[in-house]
């Protein structure tokens, strides 16, 4: 699934093609893209709309249109936005800032790279939570934009085992995790995303972050930091890659496969 760096890459590449332009024609070929809204109604609303800006919130692309309308697009698992037409993800047309913000507030939490994304905030969010820290990081209602790839990379950078209960992390550990999340995301943005399966740039080119992974998809290979073998686990049903020398297992889980 495209994550924050992939969506930000698409935003930066697509913005020069759409900002300041007018949508002359729209054809929605798959009604699932707008569900539950009618594709016919969305086509009518989009036709002749002027595009004043293209921004990002978490994994959502937000196209600002004339008459105080916003088209929110999510690429889901395998979507892509290309200069040439292709079906992708979902799109929701909302009228007004209030409806736009309410839609996003129900779905995404705090955004990395903002002043609000602090270790203290993470400390408050994690108190009393028994879920593994990786599951917490992947919860879009808590942290916006971080998916499976960048959760693995951030936890490795922070030296935190993905199975450690979120509520047991100290302030110091959460400070490291906060910094590591932003470092991993920035590395992904600098590499213009990771192309493992379907992600492509707007011109069809591939990202290169997959060539710089520290742990993700490196099961059976030596850790680049200590030389121990990287293992693959499953956390909350998600394939998870970890060096258990650099990321010590929680004591209560030690010895478990």
C-alpha positions as CSV (number, residue, x, y, z in Angstrom):
1,X,0.0,0.0,0.0
2,X,1.4,3.5,-0.8
3,X,2.4,5.1,2.4
4,X,3.1,8.8,3.4
5,X,6.4,9.0,1.3
6,X,4.8,7.5,-1.8
7,X,1.7,9.7,-1.6
8,X,3.9,12.8,-1.0
9,X,6.0,11.8,-4.0
10,X,2.8,11.6,-6.1
11,X,1.6,15.0,-4.8
12,X,4.9,16.7,-5.6
13,X,5.0,15.2,-9.1
14,X,1.3,15.7,-9.9
15,X,0.8,19.3,-8.5
16,X,2.4,21.1,-11.5
17,X,0.1,19.2,-13.9
18,X,-3.1,20.1,-12.1
19,X,-2.8,23.2,-10.0
20,X,-4.3,26.2,-11.8
21,X,-6.0,24.0,-14.3
22,X,-9.7,23.3,-15.0
23,X,-11.2,19.8,-15.2
24,X,-12.8,19.8,-18.6
25,X,-14.1,16.2,-18.6
26,X,-14.5,13.3,-16.2
27,X,-15.3,9.7,-16.8
28,X,-15.5,7.3,-13.8
29,X,-15.2,3.8,-15.1
30,X,-15.7,2.0,-11.8
31,X,-18.4,3.0,-9.4
32,X,-16.5,1.7,-6.4
33,X,-14.1,4.6,-6.7
34,X,-16.7,7.1,-5.3
35,X,-18.8,4.7,-3.1
36,X,-21.1,5.5,-1.4
37,X,-21.5,8.6,-3.6
38,X,-23.0,8.2,-7.0
39,X,-20.3,8.3,-9.8
40,X,-22.7,10.3,-12.0
41,X,-23.1,13.0,-9.3
42,X,-19.3,13.2,-8.7
43,X,-18.7,13.4,-12.5
44,X,-21.1,16.3,-12.7
45,X,-19.5,18.1,-9.7
46,X,-16.0,17.7,-11.0
47,X,-16.7,18.8,-14.5
48,X,-15.5,22.4,-15.1
49,X,-14.1,22.7,-11.6
50,X,-10.9,24.7,-11.2
51,X,-8.0,23.1,-9.2
52,X,-6.5,25.6,-6.8
53,X,-4.2,23.3,-4.9
54,X,-3.1,19.7,-4.2
55,X,-2.1,18.8,-0.6
56,X,-1.7,15.7,1.5
57,X,-3.1,14.5,4.8
58,X,-1.7,11.2,6.0
59,X,-2.2,8.8,3.0
60,X,-4.9,11.0,1.5
61,X,-4.4,13.4,-1.5
62,X,-6.6,16.4,-1.1
63,X,-7.5,18.3,-4.3
64,X,-8.8,21.8,-3.6
65,X,-11.5,22.8,-6.1
66,X,-13.5,25.9,-6.9
67,X,-16.7,26.6,-5.0
68,X,-15.2,25.3,-1.7
69,X,-15.1,21.7,-2.7
70,X,-12.5,19.1,-1.9
71,X,-11.7,15.8,-3.7
72,X,-10.1,13.3,-1.2
73,X,-8.3,10.4,-2.9
74,X,-6.8,7.3,-1.3
75,X,-4.8,4.8,-3.3
76,X,-5.6,1.8,-1.0
77,X,-3.6,-1.3,-1.7
78,X,-2.6,-1.1,-5.3
79,X,-3.8,2.2,-6.7
80,X,-1.7,4.6,-8.8
81,X,-2.1,8.1,-10.1
82,X,-0.7,8.4,-13.6
83,X,-0.6,11.1,-16.2
84,X,-2.3,8.5,-18.4
85,X,-5.7,7.4,-17.1
86,X,-6.0,4.4,-14.8
87,X,-8.4,3.3,-12.1
88,X,-7.2,3.6,-8.5
89,X,-8.2,3.7,-4.9
90,X,-11.1,5.9,-3.8
91,X,-12.3,9.5,-4.3
92,X,-14.7,11.4,-2.2
93,X,-16.0,14.9,-3.0
94,X,-16.8,17.1,0.0
95,X,-18.2,20.6,0.2
96,X,-16.5,23.0,2.6
97,X,-13.6,22.9,5.0
98,X,-15.8,21.7,7.9
99,X,-16.9,18.5,6.1
100,X,-13.3,18.0,4.8
101,X,-11.8,18.2,8.2
102,X,-14.5,16.1,9.8
103,X,-13.9,13.4,7.2
104,X,-10.2,13.3,7.9
105,X,-10.5,13.7,11.7
106,X,-12.5,10.5,11.8
107,X,-9.9,8.6,9.9
108,X,-6.4,9.9,10.6
109,X,-4.5,11.0,13.7
110,X,-1.5,13.2,14.2
111,X,0.7,14.0,11.2
112,X,4.5,13.4,11.3
113,X,6.6,16.5,10.5
114,X,4.2,18.7,12.4
115,X,4.7,20.6,15.7
116,X,2.1,18.4,17.4
117,X,4.0,15.2,16.6
118,X,6.0,15.0,19.9
119,X,7.2,12.3,22.2
120,X,4.9,13.7,24.9
121,X,1.9,13.2,22.6
122,X,2.9,9.7,21.9
123,X,3.4,9.0,25.6
124,X,-0.1,10.1,26.3
125,X,-1.6,8.1,23.4
126,X,0.2,4.9,24.4
127,X,-0.6,4.8,28.2
128,X,-2.5,1.7,29.2
129,X,-2.3,0.1,25.7
130,X,-1.3,-3.5,25.6
131,X,-1.2,-3.8,21.8
132,X,2.2,-4.3,20.2
133,X,3.9,-1.0,19.4
134,X,3.9,-1.9,15.7
135,X,0.2,-2.3,15.7
136,X,-0.1,1.1,17.4
137,X,2.2,2.8,14.8
138,X,0.2,1.3,12.0
139,X,-3.1,2.6,13.4
140,X,-4.0,5.5,11.1
141,X,-6.3,7.0,13.8
142,X,-3.2,7.5,16.0
143,X,-0.4,8.3,13.5
144,X,-1.2,9.4,10.0
145,X,0.6,8.0,7.0
146,X,2.8,5.2,8.4
147,X,2.4,1.8,6.9
148,X,4.1,-1.6,7.1
149,X,7.4,-0.6,5.4
150,X,8.1,2.5,7.4
151,X,6.9,1.0,10.7
152,X,9.5,-1.7,10.3
153,X,12.2,0.7,9.3
154,X,11.4,3.2,12.1
155,X,11.3,0.5,14.9
156,X,14.7,-0.8,13.8
157,X,16.2,2.7,13.8
158,X,14.7,3.2,17.3
159,X,16.0,-0.2,18.6
160,X,12.5,-1.2,19.7
161,X,11.0,-4.7,19.2
162,X,7.7,-4.6,17.3
163,X,6.0,-6.9,19.8
164,X,6.8,-4.7,22.8
165,X,3.5,-3.5,24.4
166,X,2.9,0.2,23.4
167,X,2.0,1.1,27.0
168,X,5.3,-0.1,28.3
169,X,7.5,2.2,26.3
170,X,9.3,4.9,28.2
171,X,9.4,8.6,27.3
172,X,13.0,8.1,26.1
173,X,12.0,5.2,23.9
174,X,9.1,7.1,22.4
175,X,11.4,10.1,21.8
176,X,13.6,7.8,19.8
177,X,10.6,6.3,18.0
178,X,9.3,9.7,17.1
179,X,12.6,10.8,15.6
180,X,13.0,7.4,13.8
181,X,9.5,7.6,12.2
182,X,10.4,11.0,10.7
183,X,13.8,9.8,9.6
184,X,12.4,6.7,7.9
185,X,9.6,8.7,6.2
186,X,12.1,11.4,5.1
187,X,14.4,8.7,3.6
188,X,11.4,7.3,1.7
189,X,10.5,10.8,0.4
190,X,14.1,11.4,-0.7
191,X,14.1,8.1,-2.6
192,X,10.7,9.0,-4.2
193,X,9.0,6.1,-2.5
194,X,9.4,2.3,-2.5
195,X,8.2,0.3,-5.5
196,X,7.8,-3.3,-4.3
197,X,4.6,-4.2,-6.1
198,X,2.3,-1.6,-7.7
199,X,3.6,1.8,-6.7
200,X,4.7,4.0,-9.6
201,X,5.4,7.7,-10.1
202,X,2.9,9.7,-12.2
203,X,5.1,9.0,-15.3
204,X,5.2,5.2,-14.5
205,X,8.7,5.3,-13.1
206,X,9.7,3.3,-9.9
207,X,10.8,4.6,-6.5
208,X,14.1,3.5,-5.1
209,X,13.6,3.2,-1.3
210,X,13.3,-0.6,-1.6
211,X,17.1,-0.6,-2.4
212,X,17.8,1.1,1.0
213,X,15.7,-1.0,3.4
214,X,17.5,-1.7,6.7
215,X,15.2,-4.5,7.8
216,X,12.0,-4.7,5.7
217,X,12.0,-7.7,3.4
218,X,15.5,-8.7,4.5
219,X,14.5,-11.9,6.3
220,X,17.5,-14.4,6.3
221,X,20.0,-11.7,5.5
222,X,22.5,-10.2,8.0
223,X,21.6,-7.1,9.9
224,X,23.4,-4.1,8.4
225,X,24.2,-2.9,11.9
226,X,25.3,-6.0,13.9
227,X,25.4,-8.9,11.5
228,X,22.8,-11.0,13.2
229,X,20.2,-12.6,10.9
230,X,17.0,-10.6,10.3
231,X,13.8,-12.5,11.1
232,X,10.3,-12.3,9.8
233,X,7.5,-12.3,12.4
234,X,3.8,-11.6,12.2
235,X,2.4,-8.8,14.3
236,X,-1.3,-8.2,14.0
237,X,-1.4,-10.3,10.9
238,X,1.3,-8.1,9.2
239,X,4.6,-9.5,8.0
240,X,7.2,-7.8,10.2
241,X,11.0,-7.8,9.9
242,X,13.2,-7.5,12.9
243,X,16.8,-7.9,14.1
244,X,16.4,-9.4,17.6
245,X,19.9,-8.5,18.6
246,X,19.4,-4.8,17.9
247,X,15.7,-4.9,18.9
248,X,15.6,-7.0,22.1
249,X,12.4,-9.0,22.7
250,X,10.3,-8.0,25.7
251,X,11.2,-10.2,28.6
252,X,7.7,-11.8,28.8
253,X,8.0,-12.9,25.2
254,X,11.6,-14.1,25.2
255,X,12.0,-17.6,23.9
256,X,8.8,-17.5,21.8
257,X,9.1,-18.2,18.1
